[in-house]
Amino acid sequence: MRPGIHPESRLVVFRDRAADALFLTRSTASTAKTIVWEDGTTYPLIDVETSSAGHPFYTGTARVVDTAGRIERFQRRYGRRATPRR
């Protein structure tokens, strides 16, 4: 790799808020939050809504994943039609 053109990769903790799971992995993402890991070391913390710990595809359970209100946002953006199109 050429020096100076790649972002710095470091250990980061990802927290799945839906499944209440923590993952320690490498990432280039930046954040101001930190957390103390099980080994006593402080790492940057990134909160995510869904990960493999809680996603229905990986867990085999059916649940509603729409936490951002996608349906409501779609209806506000495009509205409901009074008469159906033919």
mmCIF file as gemmi writes it, N, C-alpha and C atoms, coordinates in Angstrom:
data_model
loop_
_atom_site.group_PDB
_atom_site.id
_atom_site.type_symbol
_atom_site.label_atom_id
_atom_site.label_alt_id
_atom_site.label_comp_id
_atom_site.label_asym_id
_atom_site.label_entity_id
_atom_site.label_seq_id
_atom_site.pdbx_PDB_ins_code
_atom_site.Cartn_x
_atom_site.Cartn_y
_atom_site.Cartn_z
_atom_site.occupancy
_atom_site.B_iso_or_equiv
_atom_site.pdbx_formal_charge
_atom_site.auth_seq_id
_atom_site.auth_asym_id
_atom_site.pdbx_PDB_model_num
ATOM 1 N N . MET Axp A 1 ? 0.844 -1.19 0 1 0 ? 1 A 1
ATOM 2 C CA . MET Axp A 1 ? 0 0 0 1 0 ? 1 A 1
ATOM 3 C C . MET Axp A 1 ? 0.881 1.243 0 1 0 ? 1 A 1
ATOM 4 N N . ARG Axp A 2 ? 0.425 2.244 -0.708 1 0 ? 2 A 1
ATOM 5 C CA . ARG Axp A 2 ? 1.163 3.501 -0.704 1 0 ? 2 A 1
ATOM 6 C C . ARG Axp A 2 ? 0.932 4.218 0.613 1 0 ? 2 A 1
ATOM 7 N N . PRO Axp A 3 ? 1.956 4.763 1.216 1 0 ? 3 A 1
ATOM 8 C CA . PRO Axp A 3 ? 1.787 5.468 2.492 1 0 ? 3 A 1
ATOM 9 C C . PRO Axp A 3 ? 1.098 6.816 2.301 1 0 ? 3 A 1
ATOM 10 N N . GLY Axp A 4 ? 0.26 7.18 3.275 1 0 ? 4 A 1
ATOM 11 C CA . GLY Axp A 4 ? -0.344 8.5 3.304 1 0 ? 4 A 1
ATOM 12 C C . GLY Axp A 4 ? -1.666 8.66 2.561 1 0 ? 4 A 1
ATOM 13 N N . ILE Axp A 5 ? -2.167 7.613 1.891 1 0 ? 5 A 1
ATOM 14 C CA . ILE Axp A 5 ? -3.422 7.789 1.158 1 0 ? 5 A 1
ATOM 15 C C . ILE Axp A 5 ? -4.572 6.986 1.754 1 0 ? 5 A 1
ATOM 16 N N . HIS Axp A 6 ? -4.293 6.106 2.691 1 0 ? 6 A 1
ATOM 17 C CA . HIS Axp A 6 ? -5.325 5.26 3.279 1 0 ? 6 A 1
ATOM 18 C C . HIS Axp A 6 ? -5.714 5.767 4.666 1 0 ? 6 A 1
ATOM 19 N N . PRO Axp A 7 ? -6.992 5.673 5.028 1 0 ? 7 A 1
ATOM 20 C CA . PRO Axp A 7 ? -7.404 6.096 6.371 1 0 ? 7 A 1
ATOM 21 C C . PRO Axp A 7 ? -6.832 5.151 7.427 1 0 ? 7 A 1
ATOM 22 N N . GLU Axp A 8 ? -6.682 5.683 8.625 1 0 ? 8 A 1
ATOM 23 C CA . GLU Axp A 8 ? -6.119 4.896 9.724 1 0 ? 8 A 1
ATOM 24 C C . GLU Axp A 8 ? -7.151 3.883 10.22 1 0 ? 8 A 1
ATOM 25 N N . SER Axp A 9 ? -6.747 2.634 10.296 1 0 ? 9 A 1
ATOM 26 C CA . SER Axp A 9 ? -7.599 1.568 10.813 1 0 ? 9 A 1
ATOM 27 C C . SER Axp A 9 ? -7.21 1.309 12.266 1 0 ? 9 A 1
ATOM 28 N N . ARG Axp A 10 ? -8.224 1.242 13.145 1 0 ? 10 A 1
ATOM 29 C CA . ARG Axp A 10 ? -7.952 1.03 14.572 1 0 ? 10 A 1
ATOM 30 C C . ARG Axp A 10 ? -9.061 0.169 15.168 1 0 ? 10 A 1
ATOM 31 N N . LEU Axp A 11 ? -8.865 -0.304 16.375 1 0 ? 11 A 1
ATOM 32 C CA . LEU Axp A 11 ? -9.881 -1.092 17.053 1 0 ? 11 A 1
ATOM 33 C C . LEU Axp A 11 ? -11.016 -0.194 17.51 1 0 ? 11 A 1
ATOM 34 N N . VAL Axp A 12 ? -12.248 -0.626 17.226 1 0 ? 12 A 1
ATOM 35 C CA . VAL Axp A 12 ? -13.451 0.133 17.548 1 0 ? 12 A 1
ATOM 36 C C . VAL Axp A 12 ? -14.494 -0.847 18.075 1 0 ? 12 A 1
ATOM 37 N N . VAL Axp A 13 ? -15.322 -0.401 19.027 1 0 ? 13 A 1
ATOM 38 C CA . VAL Axp A 13 ? -16.418 -1.21 19.543 1 0 ? 13 A 1
ATOM 39 C C . VAL Axp A 13 ? -17.709 -0.754 18.873 1 0 ? 13 A 1
ATOM 40 N N . PHE Axp A 14 ? -18.424 -1.71 18.271 1 0 ? 14 A 1
ATOM 41 C CA . PHE Axp A 14 ? -19.737 -1.453 17.701 1 0 ? 14 A 1
ATOM 42 C C . PHE Axp A 14 ? -20.779 -2.004 18.658 1 0 ? 14 A 1
ATOM 43 N N . ARG Axp A 15 ? -21.789 -1.183 18.989 1 0 ? 15 A 1
ATOM 44 C CA . ARG Axp A 15 ? -22.858 -1.605 19.894 1 0 ? 15 A 1
ATOM 45 C C . ARG Axp A 15 ? -24.161 -1.678 19.116 1 0 ? 15 A 1
ATOM 46 N N . ASP Axp A 16 ? -24.747 -2.881 19.08 1 0 ? 16 A 1
ATOM 47 C CA . ASP Axp A 16 ? -26.05 -3.084 18.461 1 0 ? 16 A 1
ATOM 48 C C . ASP Axp A 16 ? -27.093 -2.723 19.497 1 0 ? 16 A 1
ATOM 49 N N . ARG Axp A 17 ? -27.796 -1.634 19.277 1 0 ? 17 A 1
ATOM 50 C CA . ARG Axp A 17 ? -28.759 -1.149 20.262 1 0 ? 17 A 1
ATOM 51 C C . ARG Axp A 17 ? -29.99 -2.029 20.352 1 0 ? 17 A 1
ATOM 52 N N . ALA Axp A 18 ? -30.386 -2.685 19.262 1 0 ? 18 A 1
ATOM 53 C CA . ALA Axp A 18 ? -31.578 -3.52 19.274 1 0 ? 18 A 1
ATOM 54 C C . ALA Axp A 18 ? -31.333 -4.836 20.006 1 0 ? 18 A 1
ATOM 55 N N . ALA Axp A 19 ? -30.162 -5.442 19.808 1 0 ? 19 A 1
ATOM 56 C CA . ALA Axp A 19 ? -29.866 -6.743 20.412 1 0 ? 19 A 1
ATOM 57 C C . ALA Axp A 19 ? -29.034 -6.609 21.678 1 0 ? 19 A 1
ATOM 58 N N . ASP Axp A 20 ? -28.601 -5.405 22.013 1 0 ? 20 A 1
ATOM 59 C CA . ASP Axp A 20 ? -27.755 -5.16 23.178 1 0 ? 20 A 1
ATOM 60 C C . ASP Axp A 20 ? -26.497 -6.035 23.131 1 0 ? 20 A 1
ATOM 61 N N . ALA Axp A 21 ? -25.79 -5.971 21.992 1 0 ? 21 A 1
ATOM 62 C CA . ALA Axp A 21 ? -24.58 -6.753 21.788 1 0 ? 21 A 1
ATOM 63 C C . ALA Axp A 21 ? -23.421 -5.82 21.472 1 0 ? 21 A 1
ATOM 64 N N . LEU Axp A 22 ? -22.209 -6.22 21.854 1 0 ? 22 A 1
ATOM 65 C CA . LEU Axp A 22 ? -21.007 -5.44 21.59 1 0 ? 22 A 1
ATOM 66 C C . LEU Axp A 22 ? -20.042 -6.255 20.748 1 0 ? 22 A 1
ATOM 67 N N . PHE Axp A 23 ? -19.388 -5.588 19.776 1 0 ? 23 A 1
ATOM 68 C CA . PHE Axp A 23 ? -18.412 -6.225 18.912 1 0 ? 23 A 1
ATOM 69 C C . PHE Axp A 23 ? -17.148 -5.38 18.902 1 0 ? 23 A 1
ATOM 70 N N . LEU Axp A 24 ? -15.996 -5.988 19.115 1 0 ? 24 A 1
ATOM 71 C CA . LEU Axp A 24 ? -14.712 -5.305 19 1 0 ? 24 A 1
ATOM 72 C C . LEU Axp A 24 ? -14.085 -5.724 17.682 1 0 ? 24 A 1
ATOM 73 N N . THR Axp A 25 ? -13.867 -4.75 16.801 1 0 ? 25 A 1
ATOM 74 C CA . THR Axp A 25 ? -13.314 -5.039 15.482 1 0 ? 25 A 1
ATOM 75 C C . THR Axp A 25 ? -12.531 -3.826 14.987 1 0 ? 25 A 1
ATOM 76 N N . ARG Axp A 26 ? -11.902 -3.957 13.848 1 0 ? 26 A 1
ATOM 77 C CA . ARG Axp A 26 ? -11.154 -2.848 13.264 1 0 ? 26 A 1
ATOM 78 C C . ARG Axp A 26 ? -12.064 -2.045 12.348 1 0 ? 26 A 1
ATOM 79 N N . SER Axp A 27 ? -11.858 -0.717 12.334 1 0 ? 27 A 1
ATOM 80 C CA . SER Axp A 27 ? -12.653 0.152 11.491 1 0 ? 27 A 1
ATOM 81 C C . SER Axp A 27 ? -11.911 1.459 11.261 1 0 ? 27 A 1
ATOM 82 N N . THR Axp A 28 ? -12.32 2.17 10.218 1 0 ? 28 A 1
ATOM 83 C CA . THR Axp A 28 ? -11.782 3.5 9.948 1 0 ? 28 A 1
ATOM 84 C C . THR Axp A 28 ? -12.779 4.587 10.339 1 0 ? 28 A 1
ATOM 85 N N . ALA Axp A 29 ? -13.965 4.19 10.814 1 0 ? 29 A 1
ATOM 86 C CA . ALA Axp A 29 ? -14.997 5.154 11.198 1 0 ? 29 A 1
ATOM 87 C C . ALA Axp A 29 ? -14.551 5.947 12.419 1 0 ? 29 A 1
ATOM 88 N N . SER Axp A 30 ? -14.982 7.21 12.49 1 0 ? 30 A 1
ATOM 89 C CA . SER Axp A 30 ? -14.601 8.059 13.622 1 0 ? 30 A 1
ATOM 90 C C . SER Axp A 30 ? -15.826 8.388 14.463 1 0 ? 30 A 1
ATOM 91 N N . THR Axp A 31 ? -15.609 8.592 15.743 1 0 ? 31 A 1
ATOM 92 C CA . THR Axp A 31 ? -16.668 8.928 16.679 1 0 ? 31 A 1
ATOM 93 C C . THR Axp A 31 ? -16.063 9.613 17.897 1 0 ? 31 A 1
ATOM 94 N N . ALA Axp A 32 ? -16.899 10.34 18.628 1 0 ? 32 A 1
ATOM 95 C CA . ALA Axp A 32 ? -16.436 11.01 19.837 1 0 ? 32 A 1
ATOM 96 C C . ALA Axp A 32 ? -16.735 10.185 21.085 1 0 ? 32 A 1
ATOM 97 N N . LYS Axp A 33 ? -17.618 9.176 20.968 1 0 ? 33 A 1
ATOM 98 C CA . LYS Axp A 33 ? -17.983 8.344 22.112 1 0 ? 33 A 1
ATOM 99 C C . LYS Axp A 33 ? -16.903 7.304 22.38 1 0 ? 33 A 1
ATOM 100 N N . THR Axp A 34 ? -16.747 6.932 23.65 1 0 ? 34 A 1
ATOM 101 C CA . THR Axp A 34 ? -15.808 5.89 24.028 1 0 ? 34 A 1
ATOM 102 C C . THR Axp A 34 ? -16.462 4.931 25.011 1 0 ? 34 A 1
ATOM 103 N N . ILE Axp A 35 ? -15.862 3.754 25.158 1 0 ? 35 A 1
ATOM 104 C CA . ILE Axp A 35 ? -16.355 2.749 26.088 1 0 ? 35 A 1
ATOM 105 C C . ILE Axp A 35 ? -15.156 1.96 26.61 1 0 ? 35 A 1
ATOM 106 N N . VAL Axp A 36 ? -15.259 1.51 27.853 1 0 ? 36 A 1
ATOM 107 C CA . VAL Axp A 36 ? -14.219 0.67 28.428 1 0 ? 36 A 1
ATOM 108 C C . VAL Axp A 36 ? -14.581 -0.778 28.131 1 0 ? 36 A 1
ATOM 109 N N . TRP Axp A 37 ? -13.682 -1.489 27.433 1 0 ? 37 A 1
ATOM 110 C CA . TRP Axp A 37 ? -13.91 -2.868 27.037 1 0 ? 37 A 1
ATOM 111 C C . TRP Axp A 37 ? -13.607 -3.805 28.193 1 0 ? 37 A 1
ATOM 112 N N . GLU Axp A 38 ? -13.879 -5.092 28.026 1 0 ? 38 A 1
ATOM 113 C CA . GLU Axp A 38 ? -13.704 -6.09 29.074 1 0 ? 38 A 1
ATOM 114 C C . GLU Axp A 38 ? -12.27 -6.189 29.578 1 0 ? 38 A 1
ATOM 115 N N . ASP Axp A 39 ? -11.295 -5.852 28.733 1 0 ? 39 A 1
ATOM 116 C CA . ASP Axp A 39 ? -9.892 -5.926 29.144 1 0 ? 39 A 1
ATOM 117 C C . ASP Axp A 39 ? -9.411 -4.666 29.85 1 0 ? 39 A 1
ATOM 118 N N . GLY Axp A 40 ? -10.304 -3.679 30.037 1 0 ? 40 A 1
ATOM 119 C CA . GLY Axp A 40 ? -9.957 -2.443 30.732 1 0 ? 40 A 1
ATOM 120 C C . GLY Axp A 40 ? -9.46 -1.336 29.824 1 0 ? 40 A 1
ATOM 121 N N . THR Axp A 41 ? -9.341 -1.588 28.549 1 0 ? 41 A 1
ATOM 122 C CA . THR Axp A 41 ? -8.876 -0.595 27.585 1 0 ? 41 A 1
ATOM 123 C C . THR Axp A 41 ? -10.058 0.217 27.068 1 0 ? 41 A 1
ATOM 124 N N . THR Axp A 42 ? -9.844 1.506 26.859 1 0 ? 42 A 1
ATOM 125 C CA . THR Axp A 42 ? -10.881 2.385 26.321 1 0 ? 42 A 1
ATOM 126 C C . THR Axp A 42 ? -10.785 2.413 24.807 1 0 ? 42 A 1
ATOM 127 N N . TYR Axp A 43 ? -11.93 2.171 24.137 1 0 ? 43 A 1
ATOM 128 C CA . TYR Axp A 43 ? -12.007 2.153 22.687 1 0 ? 43 A 1
ATOM 129 C C . TYR Axp A 43 ? -13.096 3.119 22.225 1 0 ? 43 A 1
ATOM 130 N N . PRO Axp A 44 ? -13.011 3.603 20.982 1 0 ? 44 A 1
ATOM 131 C CA . PRO Axp A 44 ? -14.107 4.4 20.41 1 0 ? 44 A 1
ATOM 132 C C . PRO Axp A 44 ? -15.362 3.528 20.286 1 0 ? 44 A 1
ATOM 133 N N . LEU Axp A 45 ? -16.538 4.138 20.454 1 0 ? 45 A 1
ATOM 134 C CA . LEU Axp A 45 ? -17.808 3.423 20.418 1 0 ? 45 A 1
ATOM 135 C C . LEU Axp A 45 ? -18.672 3.954 19.288 1 0 ? 45 A 1
ATOM 136 N N . ILE Axp A 46 ? -19.215 3.032 18.467 1 0 ? 46 A 1
ATOM 137 C CA . ILE Axp A 46 ? -20.124 3.389 17.395 1 0 ? 46 A 1
ATOM 138 C C . ILE Axp A 46 ? -21.414 2.611 17.609 1 0 ? 46 A 1
ATOM 139 N N . ASP Axp A 47 ? -22.544 3.327 17.71 1 0 ? 47 A 1
ATOM 140 C CA . ASP Axp A 47 ? -23.848 2.702 17.88 1 0 ? 47 A 1
ATOM 141 C C . ASP Axp A 47 ? -24.447 2.398 16.514 1 0 ? 47 A 1
ATOM 142 N N . VAL Axp A 48 ? -24.975 1.178 16.356 1 0 ? 48 A 1
ATOM 143 C CA . VAL Axp A 48 ? -25.656 0.782 15.134 1 0 ? 48 A 1
ATOM 144 C C . VAL Axp A 48 ? -27.036 0.262 15.499 1 0 ? 48 A 1
ATOM 145 N N . GLU Axp A 49 ? -27.973 0.395 14.565 1 0 ? 49 A 1
ATOM 146 C CA . GLU Axp A 49 ? -29.341 -0.061 14.813 1 0 ? 49 A 1
ATOM 147 C C . GLU Axp A 49 ? -29.476 -1.566 14.637 1 0 ? 49 A 1
ATOM 148 N N . THR Axp A 50 ? -28.787 -2.14 13.674 1 0 ? 50 A 1
ATOM 149 C CA . THR Axp A 50 ? -28.919 -3.557 13.381 1 0 ? 50 A 1
ATOM 150 C C . THR Axp A 50 ? -27.557 -4.155 13.066 1 0 ? 50 A 1
ATOM 151 N N . SER Axp A 51 ? -27.301 -5.332 13.6 1 0 ? 51 A 1
ATOM 152 C CA . SER Axp A 51 ? -26.089 -6.079 13.276 1 0 ? 51 A 1
ATOM 153 C C . SER Axp A 51 ? -26.47 -7.545 13.137 1 0 ? 51 A 1
ATOM 154 N N . SER Axp A 52 ? -25.49 -8.395 12.968 1 0 ? 52 A 1
ATOM 155 C CA . SER Axp A 52 ? -25.772 -9.817 12.827 1 0 ? 52 A 1
ATOM 156 C C . SER Axp A 52 ? -26.348 -10.419 14.099 1 0 ? 52 A 1
ATOM 157 N N . ALA Axp A 53 ? -26.169 -9.759 15.243 1 0 ? 53 A 1
ATOM 158 C CA . ALA Axp A 53 ? -26.693 -10.278 16.509 1 0 ? 53 A 1
ATOM 159 C C . ALA Axp A 53 ? -28.209 -10.141 16.606 1 0 ? 53 A 1
ATOM 160 N N . GLY Axp A 54 ? -28.802 -9.195 15.898 1 0 ? 54 A 1
ATOM 161 C CA . GLY Axp A 54 ? -30.229 -8.988 16.021 1 0 ? 54 A 1
ATOM 162 C C . GLY Axp A 54 ? -30.995 -8.986 14.717 1 0 ? 54 A 1
ATOM 163 N N . HIS Axp A 55 ? -30.297 -9.13 13.585 1 0 ? 55 A 1
ATOM 164 C CA . HIS Axp A 55 ? -30.976 -9.09 12.291 1 0 ? 55 A 1
ATOM 165 C C . HIS Axp A 55 ? -31.724 -10.395 12.045 1 0 ? 55 A 1
ATOM 166 N N . PRO Axp A 56 ? -32.975 -10.32 11.567 1 0 ? 56 A 1
ATOM 167 C CA . PRO Axp A 56 ? -33.78 -11.533 11.35 1 0 ? 56 A 1
ATOM 168 C C . PRO Axp A 56 ? -33.137 -12.547 10.403 1 0 ? 56 A 1
ATOM 169 N N . PHE Axp A 57 ? -32.357 -12.102 9.443 1 0 ? 57 A 1
ATOM 170 C CA . PHE Axp A 57 ? -31.715 -13.033 8.517 1 0 ? 57 A 1
ATOM 171 C C . PHE Axp A 57 ? -30.745 -13.951 9.253 1 0 ? 57 A 1
ATOM 172 N N . TYR Axp A 58 ? -30.006 -13.409 10.212 1 0 ? 58 A 1
ATOM 173 C CA . TYR Axp A 58 ? -29.009 -14.201 10.932 1 0 ? 58 A 1
ATOM 174 C C . TYR Axp A 58 ? -29.594 -14.947 12.125 1 0 ? 58 A 1
ATOM 175 N N . THR Axp A 59 ? -30.614 -14.397 12.758 1 0 ? 59 A 1
ATOM 176 C CA . THR Axp A 59 ? -31.17 -15.02 13.949 1 0 ? 59 A 1
ATOM 177 C C . THR Axp A 59 ? -32.299 -15.991 13.642 1 0 ? 59 A 1
ATOM 178 N N . GLY Axp A 60 ? -32.948 -15.859 12.481 1 0 ? 60 A 1
ATOM 179 C CA . GLY Axp A 60 ? -34.045 -16.735 12.117 1 0 ? 60 A 1
ATOM 180 C C . GLY Axp A 60 ? -35.358 -16.371 12.779 1 0 ? 60 A 1
ATOM 181 N N . THR Axp A 61 ? -35.417 -15.235 13.444 1 0 ? 61 A 1
ATOM 182 C CA . THR Axp A 61 ? -36.647 -14.79 14.079 1 0 ? 61 A 1
ATOM 183 C C . THR Axp A 61 ? -37.259 -13.667 13.267 1 0 ? 61 A 1
ATOM 184 N N . ALA Axp A 62 ? -38.571 -13.607 13.27 1 0 ? 62 A 1
ATOM 185 C CA . ALA Axp A 62 ? -39.274 -12.544 12.543 1 0 ? 62 A 1
ATOM 186 C C . ALA Axp A 62 ? -39.601 -11.431 13.518 1 0 ? 62 A 1
ATOM 187 N N . ARG Axp A 63 ? -39.209 -10.217 13.151 1 0 ? 63 A 1
ATOM 188 C CA . ARG Axp A 63 ? -39.553 -9.048 13.957 1 0 ? 63 A 1
ATOM 189 C C . ARG Axp A 63 ? -39.517 -7.824 13.061 1 0 ? 63 A 1
ATOM 190 N N . VAL Axp A 64 ? -40.133 -6.769 13.502 1 0 ? 64 A 1
ATOM 191 C CA . VAL Axp A 64 ? -40.171 -5.536 12.734 1 0 ? 64 A 1
ATOM 192 C C . VAL Axp A 64 ? -38.849 -4.805 12.929 1 0 ? 64 A 1
ATOM 193 N N . VAL Axp A 65 ? -38.178 -4.484 11.826 1 0 ? 65 A 1
ATOM 194 C CA . VAL Axp A 65 ? -36.887 -3.82 11.876 1 0 ? 65 A 1
ATOM 195 C C . VAL Axp A 65 ? -37.029 -2.331 11.605 1 0 ? 65 A 1
ATOM 196 N N . ASP Axp A 66 ? -38.231 -1.865 11.251 1 0 ? 66 A 1
ATOM 197 C CA . ASP Axp A 66 ? -38.457 -0.481 10.868 1 0 ? 66 A 1
ATOM 198 C C . ASP Axp A 66 ? -38.415 0.43 12.091 1 0 ? 66 A 1
ATOM 199 N N . THR Axp A 67 ? -37.221 0.847 12.507 1 0 ? 67 A 1
ATOM 200 C CA . THR Axp A 67 ? -37.093 1.757 13.644 1 0 ? 67 A 1
ATOM 201 C C . THR Axp A 67 ? -37.036 3.211 13.206 1 0 ? 67 A 1
ATOM 202 N N . ALA Axp A 68 ? -36.791 3.447 11.93 1 0 ? 68 A 1
ATOM 203 C CA . ALA Axp A 68 ? -36.642 4.822 11.45 1 0 ? 68 A 1
ATOM 204 C C . ALA Axp A 68 ? -37.931 5.395 10.895 1 0 ? 68 A 1
ATOM 205 N N . GLY Axp A 69 ? -39.029 4.631 10.907 1 0 ? 69 A 1
ATOM 206 C CA . GLY Axp A 69 ? -40.289 5.132 10.389 1 0 ? 69 A 1
ATOM 207 C C . GLY Axp A 69 ? -40.295 5.272 8.886 1 0 ? 69 A 1
ATOM 208 N N . ARG Axp A 70 ? -39.781 4.281 8.195 1 0 ? 70 A 1
ATOM 209 C CA . ARG Axp A 70 ? -39.653 4.363 6.745 1 0 ? 70 A 1
ATOM 210 C C . ARG Axp A 70 ? -41 4.481 6.049 1 0 ? 70 A 1
ATOM 211 N N . ILE Axp A 71 ? -41.997 3.771 6.558 1 0 ? 71 A 1
ATOM 212 C CA . ILE Axp A 71 ? -43.321 3.817 5.923 1 0 ? 71 A 1
ATOM 213 C C . ILE Axp A 71 ? -43.926 5.203 6.054 1 0 ? 71 A 1
ATOM 214 N N . GLU Axp A 72 ? -43.842 5.79 7.247 1 0 ? 72 A 1
ATOM 215 C CA . GLU Axp A 72 ? -44.381 7.126 7.457 1 0 ? 72 A 1
ATOM 216 C C . GLU Axp A 72 ? -43.641 8.156 6.615 1 0 ? 72 A 1
ATOM 217 N N . ARG Axp A 73 ? -42.348 8.006 6.51 1 0 ? 73 A 1
ATOM 218 C CA . ARG Axp A 73 ? -41.547 8.936 5.718 1 0 ? 73 A 1
ATOM 219 C C . ARG Axp A 73 ? -41.918 8.824 4.234 1 0 ? 73 A 1
ATOM 220 N N . PHE Axp A 74 ? -42.141 7.603 3.751 1 0 ? 74 A 1
ATOM 221 C CA . PHE Axp A 74 ? -42.559 7.392 2.364 1 0 ? 74 A 1
ATOM 222 C C . PHE Axp A 74 ? -43.915 8.038 2.111 1 0 ? 74 A 1
ATOM 223 N N . GLN Axp A 75 ? -44.864 7.848 3.042 1 0 ? 75 A 1
ATOM 224 C CA . GLN Axp A 75 ? -46.198 8.413 2.856 1 0 ? 75 A 1
ATOM 225 C C . GLN Axp A 75 ? -46.176 9.935 2.916 1 0 ? 75 A 1
ATOM 226 N N . ARG Axp A 76 ? -45.336 10.516 3.756 1 0 ? 76 A 1
ATOM 227 C CA . ARG Axp A 76 ? -45.223 11.974 3.785 1 0 ? 76 A 1
ATOM 228 C C . ARG Axp A 76 ? -44.607 12.494 2.5 1 0 ? 76 A 1
ATOM 229 N N . ARG Axp A 77 ? -43.62 11.796 1.983 1 0 ? 77 A 1
ATOM 230 C CA . ARG Axp A 77 ? -42.927 12.257 0.788 1 0 ? 77 A 1
ATOM 231 C C . ARG Axp A 77 ? -43.816 12.155 -0.444 1 0 ? 77 A 1
ATOM 232 N N . TYR Axp A 78 ? -44.492 11.025 -0.617 1 0 ? 78 A 1
ATOM 233 C CA . TYR Axp A 78 ? -45.264 10.81 -1.835 1 0 ? 78 A 1
ATOM 234 C C . TYR Axp A 78 ? -46.759 10.925 -1.606 1 0 ? 78 A 1
ATOM 235 N N . GLY Axp A 79 ? -47.205 10.926 -0.388 1 0 ? 79 A 1
ATOM 236 C CA . GLY Axp A 79 ? -48.623 11.104 -0.069 1 0 ? 79 A 1
ATOM 237 C C . GLY Axp A 79 ? -49.47 9.911 -0.479 1 0 ? 79 A 1
ATOM 238 N N . ARG Axp A 80 ? -50.673 9.903 0.026 1 0 ? 80 A 1
ATOM 239 C CA . ARG Axp A 80 ? -51.623 8.858 -0.358 1 0 ? 80 A 1
ATOM 240 C C . ARG Axp A 80 ? -52.51 9.413 -1.458 1 0 ? 80 A 1
ATOM 241 N N . ARG Axp A 81 ? -52.82 8.595 -2.413 1 0 ? 81 A 1
ATOM 242 C CA . ARG Axp A 81 ? -53.691 9.026 -3.503 1 0 ? 81 A 1
ATOM 243 C C . ARG Axp A 81 ? -55.134 8.74 -3.127 1 0 ? 81 A 1
ATOM 244 N N . ALA Axp A 82 ? -56.033 9.705 -3.44 1 0 ? 82 A 1
ATOM 245 C CA . ALA Axp A 82 ? -57.454 9.56 -3.097 1 0 ? 82 A 1
ATOM 246 C C . ALA Axp A 82 ? -58.099 8.489 -3.957 1 0 ? 82 A 1
ATOM 247 N N . THR Axp A 83 ? -57.745 8.456 -5.234 1 0 ? 83 A 1
ATOM 248 C CA . THR Axp A 83 ? -58.301 7.422 -6.116 1 0 ? 83 A 1
ATOM 249 C C . THR Axp A 83 ? -57.139 6.622 -6.688 1 0 ? 83 A 1
ATOM 250 N N . PRO Axp A 84 ? -57.309 5.317 -6.781 1 0 ? 84 A 1
ATOM 251 C CA . PRO Axp A 84 ? -56.208 4.501 -7.325 1 0 ? 84 A 1
ATOM 252 C C . PRO Axp A 84 ? -56.031 4.752 -8.819 1 0 ? 84 A 1
ATOM 253 N N . ARG Axp A 85 ? -54.799 4.701 -9.273 1 0 ? 85 A 1
ATOM 254 C CA . ARG Axp A 85 ? -54.502 4.866 -10.699 1 0 ? 85 A 1
ATOM 255 C C . ARG Axp A 85 ? -54.9 3.62 -11.463 1 0 ? 85 A 1
ATOM 256 N N . ARG Axp A 86 ? -55.305 3.818 -12.702 1 0 ? 86 A 1
ATOM 257 C CA . ARG Axp A 86 ? -55.65 2.678 -13.565 1 0 ? 86 A 1
ATOM 258 C C . ARG Axp A 86 ? -54.752 2.636 -14.753 1 0 ? 86 A 1
